Amino acid sequence: MSQVSIFWFRRDLRLHDNAGLYHALKSGNPVLPIFIFDKNILDKLEDKKDRRVEFIHNVITEIQSELNNLGSTLLVKYGTPEEIFPALLNNYDVSAVYMNHDYEPYAHERDDSVKEYVRSEGVEFHTFKDQAIFEKNEILSGAKTPYVVFTPYSRKWKEKLNEFYLKSYPNEAYFENFLKTSKIEIPSLNEMGFRRVGGYFPAKEVRENIIKNYAERRNFPAIEGTSRLSVHLRFGTVSIRDLARKAKDLSETWLNELIWRDFYFNILHHFPQVGQGHAFRKEYENIAWRNNEMEFQKWCEGKTGYPIVDAGIREMNTTGYMHNRVRMIVASFMVKHLLIDWRWGEAYFAKKLIDFDLSANNGGWQWASGSGCDAAPYFRVFNPRLQTEKFDKNLEYIKKWIPELSSFDYPQPIVDHDFARKRVLEVYQKALKR
């Protein structure tokens, strides 16, 4: 049995411009690509009609088809990495395992465990940067400390950027190095206890007209003003290097959105406690949240009586997506108007968003609550009515998601804005004076 290298797909679901896969294909041994439907993750998903699992299943089916055309296959397993890697090493003569970095707390534990095991078996372990332009200690202040404010971070990011960091890996030149083998069947969603939701997944093509007009149109949820590539960035079906090159040419505003993504990876790497339920600013742990469960349930159902908030929640509950401007309004409302702990909202978004990414989701919620790095000041309280006038003046977005808006079926506001604003400022001031 000849030796093989294993490449393990995770948040990098593409054959094109994939760093770890490139190095595996150049390793000198045939490459067996694998994907694991990880029970450590899937068993925690309460809803068995999870759009993310369906999206991943669709994508790996496409990758399988591409590999079959190359005379190879994708080995897809359902189980835990702890179970699967011993079996792989038993069934194949593995010389090395290749993968790309992941920055989330569970991913660190998982990857450290796999690394320790395969090395104990005499197998090499290699991991590479792929889902960020700059990571870990690549962007530091003059004092060699991590940035915790976006603007100076982005300035340094742009200063450091050159063609080297944007260059694509020429994976296609080495496709003949995939292991030649017959097709192996992929476990079905049903076999793993999941069911299809169906419906629409955004295309992964970059629409240049959207990017060119991004700065002017991105804040209006009723129009097609955003790229809708967030789910593809989340699961790596597109290359961050390809996107950054386009952004550099087409729109600095859109490029800044990609830099925010790196920034939040950077925060999670240097301050891992934020990914484990802790406020970035410790003084914000003193806030006396009301945490009214009935009000939280109304927020989750899109029945707060504030149309822009309810429309956003209903869009997410129905499609797995919410427009970014609306995410800010919805999050601010839950935290500031209802005085519900930001962690409740963070967890709800984590269940519902198809593009859920721990670092960005946490960053957004801590921004809304004032507890995060580079957060909105605590006294900034979005007025949903003014936000509506500014960004959905003709109520097109709202009416799409709230057809009963003008009827008696639509609820009265759950709380008065002026009262809620006064209340939250008092609660925050009391907590932060300690």
ROVOMAR-961664 format. One record per residue (C-alpha): x, y, z. Coordinates in steps of 0.25 Angstrom, whole numbers, padded with zeros to 4 digits, always signed. Layout:
<nodes>
XYZ/...
</nodes>
This chain:
<nodes>
+0000+0000+0000/+0006+0013-0004/+0007+0025+0005/-0004+0036+0004/-0005+0050+0010/-0019+0054+0016/-0025+0067+0014/-0036+0071+0023/-0047+0080+0018/-0054+0089+0029/-0056+0104+0027/-0050+0103+0013/-0060+0096+0004/-0053+0098-0009/-0043+0092-0018/-0038+0106-0024/-0028+0115-0017/-0028+0106-0004/-0015+0108+0004/-0014+0095+0012/-0019+0087+0000/-0008+0093-0009/+0003+0089+0001/-0003+0075+0002/-0004+0073-0014/+0011+0077-0014/+0015+0068-0003/+0019+0057-0013/+0009+0047-0008/-0005+0044-0014/-0015+0053-0007/-0028+0047+0000/-0037+0058+0003/-0047+0056+0014/-0059+0063+0021/-0064+0060+0035/-0079+0063+0039/-0074+0065+0053/-0084+0059+0063/-0078+0068+0074/-0084+0080+0066/-0096+0073+0060/-0102+0067+0073/-0103+0081+0079/-0112+0086+0068/-0127+0085+0073/-0133+0088+0060/-0131+0076+0050/-0135+0084+0038/-0123+0093+0039/-0120+0101+0027/-0105+0101+0030/-0104+0086+0030/-0112+0085+0017/-0103+0096+0011/-0090+0088+0015/-0096+0075+0009/-0099+0082-0004/-0085+0088-0005/-0078+0075-0002/-0087+0068-0012/-0082+0078-0022/-0067+0076-0018/-0069+0061-0019/-0074+0062-0033/-0062+0071-0037/-0053+0060-0031/-0060+0049-0038/-0057+0056-0051/-0042+0056-0047/-0043+0041-0044/-0043+0043-0029/-0053+0044-0018/-0056+0051-0005/-0056+0042+0007/-0068+0047+0016/-0070+0042+0030/-0081+0044+0040/-0075+0043+0054/-0065+0050+0063/-0050+0053+0059/-0046+0045+0071/-0052+0032+0065/-0049+0035+0050/-0034+0038+0050/-0030+0025+0057/-0039+0017+0046/-0032+0026+0035/-0018+0022+0040/-0022+0008+0041/-0028+0007+0027/-0017+0016+0019/-0002+0017+0020/-0003+0032+0024/+0010+0040+0023/+0004+0054+0027/-0009+0061+0030/-0011+0075+0024/-0022+0085+0028/-0025+0100+0030/-0025+0108+0042/-0038+0110+0050/-0039+0121+0061/-0051+0116+0070/-0049+0110+0084/-0055+0096+0080/-0046+0096+0067/-0034+0099+0075/-0037+0087+0085/-0041+0078+0073/-0028+0081+0065/-0019+0080+0076/-0025+0066+0080/-0023+0061+0065/-0009+0067+0064/-0005+0060+0077/-0011+0047+0072/-0005+0047+0058/+0008+0051+0062/+0009+0040+0073/+0006+0030+0061/+0018+0036+0054/+0010+0044+0044/+0013+0058+0041/+0003+0069+0043/+0003+0082+0035/-0007+0094+0036/-0008+0107+0029/-0014+0121+0028/-0025+0121+0018/-0038+0128+0023/-0032+0141+0026/-0022+0151+0019/-0015+0154+0032/-0016+0146+0045/-0011+0144+0059/+0002+0153+0061/+0003+0158+0047/-0004+0171+0050/+0001+0177+0063/+0003+0191+0068/+0016+0198+0070/+0017+0193+0084/+0015+0179+0078/+0001+0177+0085/-0012+0173+0078/-0021+0185+0073/-0034+0186+0080/-0039+0198+0072/-0043+0195+0057/-0038+0208+0050/-0023+0207+0054/-0024+0192+0051/-0030+0194+0037/-0019+0205+0035/-0008+0196+0038/-0015+0185+0030/-0015+0193+0018/-0001+0198+0020/+0004+0183+0020/-0005+0178+0009/+0003+0175-0004/+0001+0166-0016/+0008+0154-0008/-0003+0153+0002/-0014+0154-0010/-0007+0143-0019/-0016+0131-0021/-0010+0117-0019/-0009+0110-0033/-0016+0097-0028/-0021+0093-0042/-0007+0091-0047/-0006+0079-0037/-0020+0073-0038/-0013+0060-0044/-0008+0058-0030/-0021+0054-0024/-0022+0039-0020/-0028+0031-0032/-0039+0023-0026/-0054+0020-0029/-0065+0029-0023/-0069+0027-0009/-0083+0030-0005/-0086+0042+0004/-0095+0040+0016/-0109+0046+0013/-0115+0056+0022/-0126+0046+0027/-0115+0036+0031/-0109+0047+0040/-0123+0050+0046/-0125+0063+0038/-0136+0068+0028/-0135+0077+0016/-0141+0091+0017/-0140+0094+0003/-0141+0109-0002/-0131+0119-0007/-0116+0119-0004/-0109+0132-0009/-0100+0130-0021/-0085+0131-0019/-0082+0139-0031/-0077+0153-0028/-0086+0163-0035/-0077+0175-0038/-0089+0185-0040/-0093+0182-0025/-0079+0184-0020/-0077+0197-0028/-0089+0203-0022/-0088+0196-0009/-0084+0209-0001/-0097+0216-0006/-0107+0204-0005/-0102+0195+0006/-0111+0201+0017/-0125+0199+0010/-0131+0185+0013/-0141+0186+0002/-0131+0187-0009/-0120+0177-0014/-0109+0186-0008/-0100+0175-0002/-0092+0164-0007/-0099+0153+0000/-0086+0145+0001/-0085+0144+0016/-0089+0129+0016/-0079+0126+0005/-0068+0133+0014/-0073+0126+0026/-0071+0112+0020/-0060+0116+0010/-0067+0113-0003/-0060+0125-0008/-0046+0130-0006/-0043+0142+0003/-0031+0146-0006/-0040+0146-0019/-0050+0155-0011/-0040+0164-0006/-0034+0166-0019/-0047+0170-0025/-0050+0179-0013/-0037+0186-0015/-0041+0190-0029/-0056+0192-0027/-0059+0198-0013/-0052+0202-0001/-0064+0201+0007/-0066+0186+0004/-0051+0184+0006/-0054+0190+0020/-0064+0179+0022/-0054+0168+0019/-0044+0175+0029/-0055+0175+0040/-0055+0160+0038/-0040+0159+0040/-0041+0168+0052/-0051+0159+0059/-0043+0147+0056/-0031+0155+0062/-0039+0158+0075/-0044+0144+0077/-0029+0139+0075/-0023+0149+0085/-0035+0149+0095/-0041+0135+0094/-0050+0138+0106/-0060+0146+0097/-0063+0133+0090/-0066+0127+0104/-0077+0136+0108/-0069+0147+0115/-0070+0162+0112/-0058+0168+0106/-0059+0180+0115/-0061+0173+0129/-0068+0185+0135/-0080+0182+0127/-0082+0169+0134/-0088+0177+0145/-0101+0181+0137/-0114+0177+0144/-0121+0171+0132/-0136+0169+0133/-0136+0157+0125/-0151+0156+0123/-0154+0142+0117/-0167+0146+0111/-0162+0159+0105/-0150+0151+0099/-0160+0141+0093/-0167+0152+0086/-0154+0158+0081/-0150+0144+0076/-0164+0143+0069/-0163+0157+0062/-0175+0162+0071/-0169+0174+0078/-0178+0184+0071/-0166+0191+0065/-0167+0188+0050/-0153+0189+0046/-0149+0180+0058/-0159+0170+0055/-0157+0169+0040/-0142+0166+0043/-0145+0155+0052/-0155+0149+0043/-0146+0150+0031/-0136+0142+0039/-0145+0132+0044/-0150+0129+0030/-0138+0130+0022/-0126+0129+0031/-0121+0142+0027/-0123+0157+0032/-0118+0169+0026/-0106+0175+0033/-0112+0189+0036/-0124+0182+0042/-0116+0173+0050/-0110+0185+0057/-0124+0191+0060/-0130+0177+0064/-0118+0175+0074/-0118+0189+0080/-0133+0187+0082/-0132+0174+0090/-0121+0179+0098/-0124+0194+0100/-0140+0194+0100/-0143+0181+0107/-0130+0180+0115/-0127+0166+0111/-0113+0160+0113/-0106+0161+0099/-0102+0146+0101/-0117+0142+0099/-0117+0149+0086/-0104+0144+0082/-0108+0130+0084/-0121+0132+0077/-0114+0137+0065/-0104+0126+0066/-0116+0116+0064/-0123+0123+0052/-0112+0130+0044/-0107+0122+0032/-0095+0131+0032/-0093+0129+0047/-0078+0132+0050/-0074+0132+0065/-0064+0143+0064/-0073+0153+0056/-0086+0149+0063/-0079+0151+0076/-0073+0164+0072/-0086+0170+0067/-0094+0166+0079/-0083+0172+0088/-0083+0184+0079/-0098+0186+0081/-0097+0185+0096/-0085+0194+0098/-0077+0182+0105/-0068+0179+0093/-0055+0185+0087/-0057+0197+0079/-0072+0197+0083/-0083+0207+0081/-0083+0216+0094/-0094+0211+0104/-0102+0223+0103/-0104+0221+0088/-0118+0215+0087/-0124+0213+0073/-0138+0219+0071/-0145+0209+0062/-0154+0219+0056/-0143+0228+0052/-0135+0216+0046/-0148+0212+0038/-0149+0227+0033/-0135+0227+0029/-0133+0213+0023/-0147+0207+0019/-0155+0220+0017/-0166+0214+0008/-0167+0202+0017/-0164+0192+0005/-0155+0183+0014/-0164+0184+0026/-0177+0180+0018/-0170+0169+0011/-0168+0162+0025/-0180+0168+0032/-0192+0167+0023/-0202+0169+0035/-0195+0183+0038/-0207+0191+0036/-0217+0182+0043/-0221+0179+0057/-0213+0166+0057/-0200+0174+0058/-0197+0176+0073/-0195+0189+0080/-0181+0193+0084/-0175+0184+0095/-0169+0197+0101/-0169+0212+0099/-0156+0216+0093/-0154+0229+0102/-0156+0221+0114/-0147+0209+0110/-0136+0219+0106/-0137+0226+0120/-0137+0212+0127/-0125+0206+0120/-0116+0219+0122/-0119+0218+0137/-0116+0203+0138/-0103+0205+0130/-0099+0217+0138/-0101+0210+0151/-0093+0198+0147/-0082+0205+0141/-0080+0214+0153/-0076+0203+0162/
</nodes>
